[in-house]
């Protein structure tokens, strides 16, 4: 099932930057705490997707293009 970056970060589409920052920090901390040193393929994929979503949603220009 395809999820949007908003769904991955569990924030609304009109989320403020501080909401996005907080959600990203919470999710990456939670994911990192459950991942051993090498990590599993699934958790690494999820972490990479979270990073990509955060990079897009935290940049106003990239977010505008993503929302279009």
Buried (B, 14 or more C-beta within 10 A) or exposed (E): EEEEBBEBBEBEEEBEEEBBBBBBEEBBEEBEEEBEEEBEEEBEEBBEEBEEBBEBBEEEEEBEEBEE
